[in-house]
Amino acid sequence: MTSEHRGAAGPYTEYDNLPVLHAREANLPLLHPYGTVEVGGRYITPGGGRLTVRTDGKHHKITLDHLGCPAQLTKEKNALFKRLGLAAEGHCLHARCRHRAADAGAVLRSFQLRTGSIDLTAFVRAALAVELGDERPVDQLLREAEALVGPVRRPDPQGQEGQDSVTG
């Protein structure tokens, strides 16, 4: 047990060496990196995050909350998650629908994935790969998006990657 409360009343439960779970999260399924993902599902990820998948019919809305876990808030992982968002955005640009991947200080990551573009399970697997330190699935999705619409990123003048080519 821990006294960490993350803004909600306890009790908290330790779960498979992951960050503590609130009692209402203890029954969430643990998402296997090669498992399937259902729209309307809420999962615990291998990296200790909470993943929620919803849809509005036009987009899948994927939210990944790491609850401030320092292992998931590194500069490298933040850049990878941003590139993952750009891959999704590239498919939206191709469909003439435009939005930006949300990123609230890297604690809560939100993606909009156009239905019929990137397979939902493949996109979630790429996000899980980032949690586990593997950038290859993200790079593959980004290459596929750039093959459709051209560059969706360019180097930032300060040397930070992940700026999209439209809004900089």
C-alpha positions in Angstrom: 0.0 0.0 0.0 1.0 3.6 -0.5 -0.3 6.9 0.6 0.0 8.3 -2.9 -3.5 9.6 -3.8 -3.3 11.2 -7.3 -6.2 13.4 -6.5 -8.7 10.6 -5.8 -9.7 9.0 -2.5 -8.1 5.6 -1.8 -7.7 2.7 -1.3 -4.9 1.8 -3.6 -3.6 -1.6 -4.6 -0.2 -2.7 -5.7 -0.4 -4.7 -8.9 2.3 -6.7 -10.6 5.1 -4.2 -9.7 3.2 -1.5 -11.7 2.3 1.9 -10.2 -0.4 1.6 -7.6 -4.0 1.3 -8.8 -7.0 2.9 -7.4 -9.5 0.3 -6.2 -11.8 1.0 -9.2 -8.9 0.2 -11.5 -7.9 -3.1 -10.0 -10.2 -5.1 -12.2 -9.1 -3.5 -15.5 -7.5 -6.0 -17.9 -3.8 -6.0 -18.3 -3.2 -5.3 -22.0 -0.7 -7.7 -23.6 1.6 -6.1 -26.2 0.3 -8.6 -28.8 -3.3 -8.7 -27.6 -6.3 -7.2 -29.3 -7.7 -3.8 -28.4 -11.5 -3.1 -28.3 -13.1 0.2 -28.9 -14.8 1.2 -25.6 -12.1 -0.6 -23.6 -10.0 0.6 -20.7 -6.8 -1.3 -19.9 -3.7 -1.3 -17.8 -0.6 -1.2 -20.0 2.6 -3.2 -19.5 4.3 0.2 -18.6 1.8 0.9 -15.9 -0.4 3.3 -17.9 -4.1 3.5 -18.2 -5.2 3.2 -21.8 -8.8 4.2 -22.9 -10.1 3.7 -26.4 -13.3 5.5 -27.5 -14.8 6.4 -30.9 -16.9 9.1 -32.3 -17.5 7.2 -35.6 -14.9 9.2 -37.5 -11.9 8.8 -35.2 -10.7 6.5 -32.5 -9.8 8.6 -29.4 -7.0 7.0 -27.5 -5.9 8.3 -24.2 -2.8 7.1 -22.4 -2.3 8.2 -18.8 1.0 7.4 -17.1 0.1 9.1 -13.8 3.4 11.0 -13.7 5.5 7.8 -13.8 9.1 9.1 -14.3 10.1 6.0 -16.4 7.5 7.1 -19.0 8.3 10.8 -18.9 11.8 10.8 -20.3 12.8 13.2 -23.1 13.2 10.2 -25.5 9.8 8.7 -24.8 8.1 12.1 -25.1 9.7 12.6 -28.5 8.6 9.1 -29.6 5.0 9.7 -28.4 5.0 12.9 -30.3 6.1 11.1 -33.5 3.4 8.5 -32.9 0.8 11.4 -32.8 2.3 12.8 -36.0 1.8 9.4 -37.7 -1.9 9.5 -36.9 -2.1 13.1 -37.9 -0.5 12.3 -41.3 -3.4 10.0 -42.1 -5.9 12.7 -41.1 -4.1 15.2 -43.3 -4.5 12.6 -46.1 -8.2 12.5 -45.5 -8.3 16.3 -45.3 -9.2 16.3 -41.6 -6.8 18.1 -39.4 -6.1 18.1 -35.7 -3.1 17.9 -33.4 -2.2 15.2 -31.1 -2.8 16.5 -27.6 0.0 16.3 -25.0 -0.6 17.6 -21.5 3.0 17.7 -20.2 3.4 14.1 -21.3 1.4 12.9 -18.3 -1.8 12.5 -20.2 -1.4 11.6 -23.9 -4.3 11.8 -26.2 -4.4 10.7 -29.9 -7.1 10.8 -32.6 -6.7 8.1 -35.1 -8.9 8.3 -38.2 -11.0 5.1 -38.5 -10.0 3.2 -41.6 -6.4 4.5 -41.5 -3.9 2.8 -39.2 -5.2 -0.4 -37.6 -6.2 0.4 -34.0 -4.4 -2.6 -32.6 -1.2 -1.7 -34.6 -1.4 1.9 -33.3 -1.8 0.7 -29.7 1.0 -1.8 -30.1 3.3 1.1 -31.2 2.3 3.0 -28.1 3.1 0.0 -25.9 6.4 -0.4 -27.7 7.3 3.2 -26.7 6.5 2.4 -23.1 8.9 -0.6 -23.3 11.6 1.5 -25.1 11.2 0.3 -28.8 10.9 3.0 -31.4 10.7 0.7 -34.5 6.9 0.4 -34.7 6.5 4.2 -34.4 9.1 4.8 -37.1 7.2 2.3 -39.4 3.9 4.1 -38.8 5.4 7.5 -39.5 7.1 6.3 -42.7 3.7 4.9 -43.9 2.0 8.2 -43.1 4.7 10.2 -44.9 4.4 8.0 -47.9 0.8 9.2 -48.1 1.2 12.9 -47.5 4.8 13.7 -47.6 6.7 15.0 -44.5 4.6 15.6 -41.5 7.6 16.6 -39.4 10.7 18.7 -39.8 13.6 19.4 -37.4 12.9 22.3 -35.1 15.5 25.1 -35.2 16.5 24.3 -31.6 17.2 20.7 -32.7 14.0 19.1 -31.3 12.2 16.7 -33.6 8.5 16.2 -33.9 7.3 19.6 -35.3 4.7 19.0 -38.0 5.4 20.5 -41.4 2.1 22.5 -41.6 2.1 24.5 -38.3 5.7 24.2 -37.2 
